[in-house]
Amino acid sequence: MVKEFEMIKIDEVMKIWLDTNISAHNFIPEEYWANNYNVVKEQYMPIAKTFVCEEDSAIKGFISIIKGSFIGALFVEEGCQGQGIGLELVNHCKALYPKLELAVYVDNIGAVNFYKRCGFEIQVEKVNEDSGFREYAMLWNK
């Protein structure tokens, strides 16, 4: 069930964020994610509108929207991937927002293909200034 995130569950969400980033981006050193953990937790999460998919009071995945259109995060717990949770979260946001944008690493082929299946189109390829790795800027319009 998709519902609004409650800050009391920030540690649960951040564990999914860290674990999934490390496994999905094996081309980026783990230290990069560990070094950005507090920035995401303390700066980005408070300004984002976040929705979680929860089952039996456990968070299985989450999506965070920044500035009304940018998907700053979409992560599904590793053991729950491939069960439609990511799609459910994206579709929930598609119903709320007329436009969604995101950045995804070029080398994260599974995520790129997922977003294409969700109707996102590649707008441009660029280098992520923070990590130095190539990423696509992708867009979906209602």
Steps between C-alpha positions, in 0.01 A plus 500: 500500500639841401473774759677815611831454677527578869837636620490261795594228247799687356752238609305223326484702177866597519605135546318417175665802336851396603470125440335541161741769380797281584359195319352685199806715441785255538701718260513776767708448816294424814668791678322742266162386633615489861640853465167629360277322753464792743455755221206300365354437845538853635470722191309321224247288687356796696433701181360208297144374480552129565264207460562150627369159408432327828395144578438378854641832628833435324618734223574310179585801284474876470495787252595861573389797292693827522364836379177345374645301211849356561528140616794532736471140616321180406620195687353159568646266760715244321295196600181668378619609156314364198167490685350818353577727796707748297229515235234557765701788647562660159134465400392657829713804418383509138147540634608797716742687273467607133874465436775289656874532443795299625866424459619141474849365452562371145666188642194415711344323202222337702380837628528665157288224347250521787450873446462449123226241569334761723487744208802717581710623209869584499551874455875531531808309612741687727761447769375511859705782654507338844598142411668552162295219339279534191125531551186554296253774572157343433154650474139386515205725413133425553 
